[in-house]
Amino acid sequence: MDDRQPTVLYVDDNPKSRRLLASVLQNCGFKVITAADSVEALSQFRDTSVDLALVDYQMPQLSGAELAGNMKGINPDVPVVMISGCAVPAFELCFVDAHFGPGTAFD
């Protein structure tokens, strides 16, 4: 039996959002690894076994959509969930397994 905590890589350039959602996920029983940008996220993604990548859409360097494509190129089996505070064009979601945007809730 595998008793390992599920691990979430959460990527968001907003430190307040990162701290808040990481805390919520940890309280739900997940191990959370955070990254403030796409470069840090890709390094973490390559070096750590994660069960889920949770990425913000609007970030500097690479958008969440571009980051998701890079992650799928490294490990296509890890689900990528994108969160955004704005509408995201459908073509930006091709490497994303789920999307939470305006009008959606995590519960």
N, C-alpha and C positions, 0 to 999 in steps of 0.2 A: 504494500500500500504506500502511495506517495503522499507524505505529510508536508511536502514543500508548499510554502505560501505562494499563491499566484503572484507573479511580478508584473507590474505595470510601469512602462516608461511613459512619463507625462512630460510633454514638451510645450512650453509657453514662455514667451519673452516677458510677460507681465509677472513680476515677483509676487504680488499680492494674490493673483489668481492661482499661481503655482503653489503657494503655501496653503491656500484655502482648500483647493481640490485635492492636493496631496494628503492633507489632514483628513478629509472626508473619506478618501479611499483607504487610508491606513486604518481608520476607525471601523471600516467595513471588512477588515481582515486581509487587505492586500499589502504586499511589499511594494513600495513606490520608489522609483528612481526618477529624479527630475533632471531636466536639461533646459537651459535658458535660450538656446538657439539651435539651429539645424546642424552646425558643425559638431557641437557637443553631443547632440542627439545621435548623430550617425556613429560617432565614436562609441557611445554607450551601447547602441544597438548592435554593433559589431562584436563588442567585448563581453556582453552580458546576455544571458538567456532570459528573454522576456516572453510573457504570455500574451501581452496586449500592448500596443502603442497607442497612446492618446495624444493627438497633436492639435494644436491651435492652427487655424487657417491663416490668419494675418501675422506674419513674422518677418523680420528682416532677413536678408540673404536668400533663403529659399522659403517659398510659401509652404503651408501645410500640405498642399497638393503635391508640390515638387518633392517635399520630404517623404511623403507617403510612397511616391514612385521609387525613390532611392531605397527606401526600406524594403519594398517588395522585391527589388532587384537583389538585395542581400539575402532576405529570407521571406519568400512568398507565403509561407504558412502562418506567419504572425498576423493576426487581425490588426488592422489600423482603423481607428475611430477618429474622426475629425470633429472638432467643436468650433463653432464660429458665431460671432455676434452679428453677422451680416449674411445676406443671401449669397450662396455659392453657385456659380454656373455648373450645370450638370457635367460638362466635359472635364471639370476640375476634380470630379469624384471618381474617376476611372480606376484609381489605385486604392480607393477607400472602401472599407467593408461596411461602415455605418457612418452617418453624419447627423450631428445634433446642431441645429441652427436656430434662428428666431422662431419662437412659437413651439419649441420642443422642450421636453423636460427629461431629466435623468431617471426619475422614478418610473 
